[in-house]
Structure formats: structure tokens, C-alpha cells
Amino acid sequence: MTLVYQSTRDENNKVTASQAILQGLATDGGLFTPVALPELTLDFEQLKDASYQEVAKLVLSTFLDDFSEEELDYCIASAYDEKFDTVVIAPVVKLGNQYNLELFHGSTIAFKDMALSILPYLLTTSAKKQGVDNKIVILTATSGDTGKAAMAGFSDVPGTDIIVFYPKDGVSKIQELQMTTQTGANTHVVAIDGNFDDAQTDVKRMFNDADLREKLLAHNAQFSSANSMNIGRLVPQVVYYVYAYAQLVKAGHITNGEKINITVPTGNFGNILAAYYAREIGVPVGKLICASNENKVLTDFFTTGTYDKKRDFKVTTSPSMDILVSSNLERLIFHLVGNSAAKTKALMENLATAGEYTLSDVDQSILDLFEAGYATEEETALEIKRVYEESKYIEDPHTAVASAVYQRYVARTNDLTPTIIASTASPYKFPRVAIEAVTGEDSGDDFTAVQKLHDLSKVAIPSAVNGLETAEVRHTTVVAISDMQQAVETYLGLE
């Protein structure tokens, strides 16, 4: 029986996996979400000896069940290959009482590679399955990592264009250069005079603009999404939590069936939602710990039951989490209110019009799985220093947020359950932050910091950073928020 994906805002908008991937975002503004999760048996005694690719095939075949075995084999083999600098793909590193799941060994040294390496293949395969000959236009907003990872995946892929918007002053220098030096005739990068929420809000608006949709179709094109609003981005993220549990069993850190906790540095809520889905299909998870930076809208939500975006937006040293509207939370809300599209739609409309909503009458058993906390800028820096002094291991600031929140959770609860920390980026993506935290000195610029980071960590400088300083900057467009659609129409020749 084919798995049904339904819009979170319209119970009659139901599609298959390939249709959901191709559309990206539902035309009613909702997110395609599985109404019932697939049933599968996770035999970790067997999975502990499986490769990452084999675990991916097991998980993806159940979530994406309208793909043939041959189609999945092609997508998986194309995605998880030599572009990763380790055959393990996602290593688990023990640091004291926590296990850092390193998700940054792909070509852009951030966790987005784990899903965005496979999304182009899932998307182009979906288009063929659905008989779509239109050009697929990937339209996305990024808080720093999705944009580069998506462009790396879609660069010069036939039949696609990709347009990425990012906040001009809201990413690290290395993140910005990774985007603005991106090659590929079909790649377009636009900085906006605003923050990530501004970019994401207007991208969503364009997806739901019927006139723009018709204009695209008249030019044989259609939008799709590369961020975690697209179920094809989210489902591959489930894989690494299954794989990580199997690796903990293999290493003897846990026994098969023993519960673990998972702590995730959280901005748009996709990565921790994937951990929730991993639990629902059989990974023994006790608590899901949602870690925020000073933009602590999610911490406040889980503490009070009210989601309130009406607050100052803070630019922090963990920019990929500088988000006040966490899009993927909508999927969890949908599950919390009994998979009710009507209730979810009403709550999301309240958020759009009043800037907040309050939950009532929810599935408490789901809510009880989540813990939440946040780390200040000072706490984040201190955690980078603590981990280095204890383990000679340097975390990036996003991972350090999660690590700090986890340490405080343990101190408060004395819960010593083995815990995975989702390590979402290499410190080489934020070298000045990392070096200043460890040494107390500002390196002056990112590339001086890269060398100091290499000297301290003894970790090879990744190819994603090597040569970046002298690479040609190809994308220099900066627009006002109000001019985002004009930029899209210009790039696509719709004028």
C-alpha cells in the first residue's frame, strides 16, 4: 500500500512521495507530511554491520515507496560516493558522556550535504516518474548552509535552475564565499537586505502565488524546494539517526534495544523532526532535546505551549539557527493536533496574522518526548573551550549550542542516558568563532583563523575551504526584500 503524504493544511490534498518531492511545498501553503509512518523492522544486530548506503536503502524504500528498487539504487549510489571524505559517511565520535554524530563530511562541510546530495536525484527521478518535462526551478532561502549544499547538488544538473536567497549580513564569511563563488550556469545567488525569516517568508509567498505559477508554466517551468520543507530533503535525514544507533551498538557503547537521547541544534526544526520520525519507525529514543541559541523561540514554545515570533531577531555566532519562524515545526504541530489539517491551518493563520499561536488539546505523549533549552553566546563559547580542553576536539558553534544545552540538561535531570549530539557543521565553517572561543583571541579574518584551527585541531583543512579565499566571486546581486520576485523573474526570463 502506497504511503500517503498529505498537506498539513488541507486534508484533501494527498499525494505520493514522488509527487510531494516534485512539488516541494503544497500549493495551499502546507507541508506534505506522512499521515501514518511506514512500518519496518529495524534489526540492529544486522544493521550494525551495514554500510550507510544499505541503511539508506532500507529507510528510503519505506518512506519513498513509489520509487522502484533500481531508482533508489541509482539515487543512493549517486549521492553517497567519493564526495564524502570518509567511507563511513557519518562517523560517531565519543566525547566524555556524549557521542557527536559528525554530519559534515560532505562537499560543503555541513549536515545539509547528507540530504542535499541525494535530493537532485530524487527530484529528477520524480519528474520522470510523473511525466514532467518542465524545467524544475529550485527556489530556496538559506540561513547559511542549505544554499551552498543545494547549489553543489544541483549545479549544471540538466533541466534545473536554482535560485538561493540569503541574508546579506547573517552568515559567516566562509558561508558567504561558498555561495558567491559557486560555479554552474544554472546557479543564482541573491543577498537580501533582511534576515532569514524575511527571505523564507517571501519564498513561501512566491510558491503560493497563482499568477507567478501560471507565468512559470507558460515558460515550461515550475518551482520546487530544496530546503527541509521538501519531504525529499527531510526523509534522508532520518537515515543517519538509524545508522548512528547501529554504530553505537557495533562499538559496544550501548546494547541493542537500549534507549538513547538525541540533542539537535535547531533552527528550522527539520533535523530534530527527522530524529522524531526515526524514533517512530523503531530507533529506541528516550528524549529529543531541542537546542536553541539566543533566538530561543522554540525553547519558549516547548516551555509555555505558545509560539510567539514577536521578538527581536538576534544575529549570533551560530547563524544557521538565527530563525524565528521554524517552518518544519508545522509538521510536528500537525501530529500534535491529531493530524488535523483544519486545526493546523488555523494555528498557522494565527501565526501569520497575529504573530503567535497557543496549543491546546494536543497529544501529550508526543509533546513529552521533547525537552528544550538554549545557550547564550557566552555559554556557546565556553562550551567550545571546555570540549577542546577536555578532548582536544573543536566543535563548531552550532554543535556547541547543542552540547551546552545537553550538559545543562544532564545537570538538571541527572539523566545519564547515552546521548547523540547532532554535530551539524565543521568548525572550519566558523573558524574565527572557534579560535576566539578556544584562545580568547580574534584572528582578524576567517582565513588566518583557518590556519590556526588546523594547528590546534590537527584536522586536515577540508577541500571546501582550501582555495576559497582566492576563488572568483561570481554572484554579487543584493536586493531589497520587496524585489525578490523581480530577481526571480529576471533570472528566469519571465519578464
Order of alpha helices (4+ residues) and beta strands (2+ residues): beta-beta-alpha-beta-alpha-alpha-alpha-beta-beta-alpha-alpha-beta-alpha-beta-alpha-beta-alpha-alpha-beta-alpha-beta-alpha-beta-alpha-beta-alpha-alpha-beta-alpha-beta-alpha-alpha-beta-alpha-alpha-beta-alpha
